[in-house]
Amino acid sequence: MAPAKKLQKPAEPLNPLNLKNNMAVLAFFRTFVSIIAGIVVGILGVQGWWGFIPHFATQLLCSGAMLLKGGSPVKKYFHTWTNLLFHSVFSSTTLLSYMLFWMAFFNIAHVFA
């Protein structure tokens, strides 16, 4: 007699409304953090391409914070890991908000001072 195969528990289906809310919360959180990062980088006086490094670093920290907040497998809240890692990182809202506040606070702190 062959050994019994272990049956895997089927993946729990995601509620589309909850998934949409999770993505909206992630996008809002990323936008908020990009604005704060833009303010800090502008006040510190970072110039050139080096100013984009803090943006991508803070976006990576956002992914880590959301992962810690969830406290369980990513599949429970998002379809895939890439949704958590890359959703809204390169969106016009997040990136342009970062650049707007970076340049505005750079001008306030260093040009008009």
Backbone as a chain_set.jsonl record, in Angstrom:
{"seq": "MAPAKKLQKPAEPLNPLNLKNNMAVLAFFRTFVSIIAGIVVGILGVQGWWGFIPHFATQLLCSGAMLLKGGSPVKKYFHTWTNLLFHSVFSSTTLLSYMLFWMAFFNIAHVFA", "coords": {"N": [[0.843, -1.17, 0.0], [0.604, 2.171, -0.89], [2.122, 5.101, 0.527], [0.091, 7.584, 2.069], [-0.696, 10.593, 0.429], [0.007, 13.911, 1.373], [-2.477, 16.256, 1.633], [-2.599, 19.457, 0.354], [-3.532, 22.536, 1.757], [-5.925, 24.466, 0.146], [-5.292, 27.588, -1.524], [-6.339, 30.541, 0.028], [-8.944, 32.444, -1.253], [-8.7, 35.81, -2.482], [-10.512, 38.633, -1.494], [-11.864, 40.84, -3.785], [-12.516, 43.535, -3.191], [-11.176, 43.98, -0.787], [-8.554, 43.566, -1.661], [-8.297, 45.687, -3.471], [-8.515, 47.819, -1.662], [-6.207, 47.338, -0.122], [-4.213, 47.816, -2.034], [-4.685, 50.525, -2.536], [-4.133, 51.641, -0.037], [-1.416, 51.021, 0.149], [-0.435, 52.545, -2.024], [-1.084, 55.161, -1.142], [0.468, 55.287, 1.196], [3.061, 55.029, 0.118], [3.156, 57.38, -1.429], [2.924, 59.363, 0.551], [5.268, 58.855, 2.054], [7.161, 59.366, 0.074], [6.84, 62.111, -0.278], [7.675, 63.106, 2.236], [10.328, 62.165, 2.175], [11.269, 63.624, -0.035], [11.153, 66.23, 1.001], [13.062, 66.059, 3.079], [15.416, 65.387, 1.632], [15.615, 67.615, -0.015], [16.056, 69.688, 1.876], [18.471, 68.814, 2.906], [20.076, 69.326, 0.759], [20.78, 67.739, -1.455], [21.923, 67.065, -4.713], [21.49, 66.518, -8.261], [21.682, 63.254, -9.869], [22.049, 61.732, -7.62], [20.066, 62.311, -5.876], [17.913, 60.667, -6.388], [18.386, 58.229, -5.274], [17.685, 58.169, -2.459], [14.899, 58.179, -2.787], [14.239, 55.666, -3.956], [15.276, 54.052, -1.973], [13.657, 54.686, 0.242], [11.25, 53.782, -0.75], [11.711, 51.068, -0.816], [11.921, 50.646, 1.915], [9.285, 51.161, 2.581], [8.031, 48.907, 1.542], [9.117, 46.983, 3.251], [8.052, 47.886, 5.691], [5.313, 47.52, 5.262], [5.304, 44.784, 5.004], [6.108, 43.998, 7.572], [3.981, 45.048, 9.007], [1.843, 43.522, 8.073], [2.499, 40.938, 8.953], [2.154, 38.27, 8.256], [1.924, 35.735, 5.662], [2.499, 37.156, 2.406], [0.776, 36.558, 0.363], [-1.685, 36.552, 1.521], [-2.645, 39.119, 1.53], [-1.93, 40.394, -0.855], [-1.664, 39.771, -4.418], [0.84, 38.889, -5.473], [4.391, 38.886, -4.665], [5.595, 40.874, -6.168], [3.614, 42.794, -6.44], [3.585, 43.908, -3.892], [6.231, 44.838, -3.679], [6.707, 46.551, -5.919], [4.469, 48.095, -6.589], [3.287, 51.22, -7.382], [5.818, 52.391, -7.134], [7.154, 53.462, -9.337], [5.223, 55.155, -10.237], [3.562, 58.035, -11.595], [2.465, 59.744, -9.699], [3.808, 59.201, -7.249], [6.613, 59.45, -7.851], [6.765, 62.005, -9.081], [5.713, 63.608, -7.05], [7.678, 63.306, -5.145], [9.846, 64.526, -6.512], [8.84, 67.153, -6.811], [8.61, 68.126, -4.131], [11.233, 67.786, -3.322], [12.673, 69.57, -5.019], [11.338, 71.981, -4.403], [11.825, 72.361, -1.632], [14.585, 72.336, -1.671], [15.081, 74.706, -3.073], [13.903, 76.559, -1.295], [15.487, 76.223, 1.002], [18.161, 76.554, 0.106], [18.517, 78.184, -2.182], [16.845, 80.49, -2.03], [17.511, 81.373, 0.463]], "CA": [[0.0, 0.0, 0.0], [1.403, 3.389, -1.035], [1.87, 6.067, 1.6], [-0.916, 8.606, 1.754], [-0.155, 11.907, 0.087], [-0.53, 14.995, 2.175], [-3.252, 17.219, 0.866], [-2.269, 20.836, 0.694], [-4.666, 23.406, 1.959], [-6.029, 25.362, -1.009], [-5.039, 29.0, -1.234], [-7.535, 31.292, 0.38], [-9.172, 33.452, -2.293], [-8.673, 37.199, -2.044], [-11.689, 39.431, -1.761], [-11.438, 41.925, -4.67], [-12.636, 44.834, -2.522], [-10.069, 44.076, 0.17], [-7.331, 43.719, -2.436], [-8.291, 47.066, -3.972], [-8.215, 48.672, -0.519], [-4.797, 47.135, 0.229], [-3.391, 48.512, -3.033], [-4.866, 51.961, -2.323], [-3.381, 51.994, 1.177], [0.001, 50.963, -0.208], [-0.141, 53.697, -2.87], [-1.112, 56.349, -0.294], [1.634, 55.227, 2.08], [4.24, 55.317, -0.697], [3.124, 58.798, -1.797], [3.22, 60.123, 1.766], [6.688, 58.681, 2.377], [7.964, 60.037, -0.95], [6.79, 63.546, 0.018], [8.567, 63.337, 3.389], [11.704, 61.966, 1.709], [11.605, 64.768, -0.877], [11.418, 67.372, 1.888], [14.34, 65.835, 3.771], [16.504, 65.444, 0.656], [15.732, 69.009, -0.43], [16.675, 70.456, 2.954], [19.877, 68.396, 3.002], [20.8, 69.899, -0.37], [21.264, 66.73, -2.395], [21.744, 67.514, -6.092], [21.792, 65.582, -9.34], [21.108, 61.908, -9.866], [22.155, 61.158, -6.281], [18.822, 62.562, -5.161], [16.92, 59.621, -6.613], [18.71, 57.067, -4.44], [16.811, 58.119, -1.275], [13.525, 57.835, -3.166], [14.104, 54.225, -4.11], [15.544, 53.434, -0.667], [12.464, 54.821, 1.079], [10.21, 52.905, -1.288], [12.045, 49.727, -0.337], [11.544, 50.631, 3.326], [7.819, 51.055, 2.612], [7.702, 47.491, 1.352], [9.459, 46.311, 4.501], [7.097, 48.273, 6.72], [4.044, 46.848, 4.986], [5.511, 43.367, 5.291], [6.086, 43.857, 9.025], [2.63, 45.336, 9.486], [0.992, 42.374, 7.752], [2.858, 39.89, 9.897], [1.839, 36.927, 7.781], [2.304, 35.611, 4.253], [2.09, 38.239, 1.508], [-0.343, 36.067, -0.446], [-2.943, 36.787, 2.22], [-3.078, 40.494, 1.302], [-1.616, 40.81, -2.22], [-1.57, 38.632, -5.33], [2.215, 38.405, -5.571], [5.422, 39.716, -4.04], [5.875, 42.055, -6.992], [2.629, 43.82, -6.1], [4.037, 44.587, -2.674], [7.517, 45.517, -3.863], [6.814, 47.542, -6.991], [3.251, 48.855, -6.856], [3.374, 52.677, -7.194], [7.181, 52.903, -6.982], [7.48, 54.269, -10.511], [4.031, 55.861, -10.706], [3.772, 59.471, -11.745], [2.105, 60.413, -8.454], [4.855, 59.033, -6.243], [7.889, 59.987, -8.299], [6.664, 63.447, -9.301], [5.551, 64.249, -5.74], [9.029, 63.338, -4.562], [10.648, 65.541, -7.2], [8.277, 68.461, -6.509], [9.0, 68.556, -2.788], [12.695, 67.857, -3.299], [13.091, 70.827, -5.646], [10.779, 73.13, -3.674], [12.539, 72.574, -0.372], [15.963, 72.694, -2.005], [15.074, 76.143, -3.377], [13.613, 77.299, -0.072], [16.591, 76.12, 1.962], [19.492, 76.869, -0.379], [18.547, 79.231, -3.208], [16.214, 81.709, -1.568], [17.946, 81.676, 1.827]], "C": [[0.894, 1.24, 0.0], [1.091, 4.346, 0.112], [0.88, 7.142, 1.141], [-0.231, 9.939, 1.466], [-0.8, 12.962, 0.974], [-1.285, 15.956, 1.254], [-2.898, 18.625, 1.324], [-3.556, 21.627, 0.832], [-4.77, 24.355, 0.768], [-5.823, 26.814, -0.587], [-6.365, 29.705, -0.973], [-7.772, 32.376, -0.666], [-9.194, 34.86, -1.703], [-9.982, 37.882, -2.413], [-11.256, 40.618, -2.625], [-11.523, 43.31, -4.024], [-11.509, 45.039, -1.513], [-8.737, 44.268, -0.546], [-7.206, 45.143, -2.973], [-7.951, 48.041, -2.844], [-6.751, 48.55, -0.119], [-3.878, 47.872, -0.744], [-3.497, 50.024, -2.863], [-4.097, 52.434, -1.089], [-1.888, 52.004, 0.892], [0.399, 52.165, -1.063], [-0.128, 54.989, -2.054], [0.111, 56.408, 0.603], [2.912, 55.571, 1.316], [4.291, 56.793, -1.087], [3.485, 59.668, -0.6], [4.71, 60.048, 2.113], [7.566, 59.373, 1.335], [7.951, 61.542, -0.744], [7.725, 63.88, 1.168], [10.027, 63.18, 2.968], [12.148, 63.127, 0.827], [11.921, 66.008, -0.058], [12.78, 67.233, 2.554], [15.518, 65.981, 2.805], [16.704, 66.874, 0.167], [16.414, 69.862, 0.619], [18.144, 70.087, 3.103], [20.711, 68.897, 1.83], [21.389, 68.9, -1.344], [20.947, 67.196, -3.813], [22.043, 66.384, -7.065], [21.114, 64.237, -9.168], [21.168, 61.25, -8.491], [20.866, 61.351, -5.489], [17.763, 61.495, -5.362], [17.184, 58.37, -5.773], [17.847, 57.037, -3.171], [15.358, 57.776, -1.609], [13.35, 56.323, -3.249], [14.397, 53.489, -2.806], [14.318, 53.537, 0.243], [11.315, 53.967, 0.558], [10.459, 51.455, -0.884], [11.692, 49.584, 1.146], [10.024, 50.543, 3.491], [7.385, 49.607, 2.445], [7.988, 46.699, 2.623], [8.484, 46.634, 5.616], [5.75, 47.6, 6.51], [4.146, 45.35, 5.269], [5.472, 43.113, 6.8], [4.691, 44.092, 9.586], [1.694, 44.163, 9.231], [1.241, 41.205, 8.671], [2.516, 38.473, 9.482], [2.206, 36.838, 6.305], [1.713, 36.718, 3.374], [0.866, 37.836, 0.704], [-1.696, 36.295, 0.228], [-3.51, 38.174, 1.904], [-2.871, 40.982, -0.13], [-1.516, 39.571, -3.1], [-0.172, 38.035, -5.327], [3.153, 39.332, -4.799], [5.666, 40.986, -4.849], [4.85, 43.149, -6.766], [3.073, 44.609, -4.878], [5.3, 45.397, -2.927], [7.468, 46.687, -4.835], [5.558, 48.343, -7.269], [3.45, 50.314, -6.46], [4.791, 53.204, -6.983], [7.52, 53.85, -8.131], [6.267, 55.048, -11.026], [4.307, 57.354, -10.761], [3.451, 60.201, -10.447], [3.248, 60.362, -7.448], [6.148, 59.724, -6.654], [7.835, 61.504, -8.492], [6.411, 64.21, -8.003], [6.898, 64.363, -5.04], [9.857, 64.458, -5.18], [10.152, 66.958, -6.89], [8.744, 68.963, -5.153], [10.513, 68.635, -2.636], [13.155, 69.209, -3.849], [12.568, 72.042, -4.902], [11.565, 73.393, -2.395], [14.026, 72.819, -0.594], [16.035, 74.191, -2.29], [14.818, 76.98, -2.147], [14.829, 77.336, 0.833], [17.915, 76.648, 1.429], [19.542, 77.999, -1.404], [18.007, 80.534, -2.679], [16.659, 82.119, -0.169], [18.956, 82.808, 1.845]], "O": [[1.827, 1.342, 0.797], [-0.035, 4.404, 0.607], [0.856, 7.538, -0.025], [0.69, 10.35, 2.171], [-1.991, 12.905, 1.279], [-0.766, 16.397, 0.229], [-2.9, 18.934, 2.515], [-4.53, 21.405, 0.114], [-3.778, 24.993, 0.416], [-6.132, 27.211, 0.537], [-7.361, 29.488, -1.663], [-6.864, 33.162, -0.937], [-9.645, 35.072, -0.577], [-10.488, 37.718, -3.523], [-10.349, 41.347, -2.225], [-10.68, 44.166, -4.292], [-10.957, 46.133, -1.398], [-7.89, 45.039, -0.095], [-6.127, 45.733, -2.931], [-7.186, 48.983, -3.047], [-6.114, 49.556, 0.192], [-2.888, 48.478, -0.334], [-2.505, 50.733, -3.028], [-3.486, 53.502, -1.102], [-1.173, 52.898, 1.345], [1.463, 52.746, -0.848], [0.749, 55.83, -2.252], [0.723, 57.466, 0.753], [3.751, 56.322, 1.815], [5.366, 57.394, -1.077], [4.268, 60.608, -0.73], [5.331, 61.063, 2.429], [8.616, 59.913, 1.683], [8.957, 62.199, -1.009], [8.489, 64.842, 1.084], [10.873, 63.982, 3.365], [13.292, 63.571, 0.928], [12.846, 66.753, -0.38], [13.561, 68.184, 2.586], [16.51, 66.632, 3.133], [17.838, 67.302, -0.045], [17.269, 70.682, 0.284], [18.973, 70.948, 3.395], [21.939, 68.892, 1.906], [22.395, 69.186, -1.994], [19.842, 67.664, -4.086], [22.748, 65.428, -6.742], [20.13, 64.091, -8.442], [20.419, 60.311, -8.223], [20.612, 60.621, -4.531], [16.809, 61.42, -4.588], [16.288, 57.547, -5.589], [17.321, 55.978, -2.829], [14.665, 57.153, -0.804], [12.413, 55.769, -2.673], [13.835, 52.423, -2.555], [13.98, 52.579, 0.938], [10.497, 53.482, 1.34], [9.514, 50.704, -0.639], [11.222, 48.532, 1.58], [9.535, 49.921, 4.434], [6.475, 49.14, 3.13], [7.195, 45.846, 3.023], [8.125, 45.758, 6.402], [5.117, 47.159, 7.469], [3.184, 44.729, 5.72], [4.878, 42.136, 7.255], [4.269, 43.419, 10.526], [0.85, 43.843, 10.068], [0.301, 40.551, 9.122], [2.589, 37.56, 10.305], [2.754, 37.794, 5.755], [0.58, 37.154, 3.576], [0.016, 38.671, 0.396], [-2.735, 36.236, -0.43], [-4.72, 38.384, 1.998], [-3.569, 41.894, -0.574], [-1.31, 38.462, -2.606], [-0.01, 36.822, -5.195], [2.761, 40.407, -4.345], [5.915, 42.05, -4.282], [5.18, 44.328, -6.888], [2.951, 45.833, -4.84], [5.425, 46.522, -2.441], [8.117, 47.708, -4.606], [5.588, 49.216, -8.136], [3.753, 50.601, -5.302], [4.948, 54.385, -6.674], [8.104, 54.912, -7.917], [6.294, 55.55, -12.149], [5.179, 57.866, -10.059], [4.109, 61.191, -10.127], [3.608, 61.384, -6.863], [6.712, 60.499, -5.882], [8.767, 62.209, -8.104], [6.853, 65.351, -7.87], [7.213, 65.381, -4.426], [10.489, 65.241, -4.471], [10.963, 67.87, -6.725], [9.22, 70.092, -5.034], [11.015, 69.475, -1.888], [13.94, 69.907, -3.208], [13.279, 73.039, -4.777], [11.929, 74.535, -2.114], [14.666, 73.461, 0.239], [16.941, 74.872, -1.808], [15.456, 78.018, -1.969], [15.162, 78.389, 1.376], [18.728, 77.144, 2.208], [20.546, 78.707, -1.473], [18.632, 81.58, -2.851], [16.203, 83.147, 0.33], [19.43, 83.195, 2.914]]}, "num_chains": 1, "name": "protein.A"}
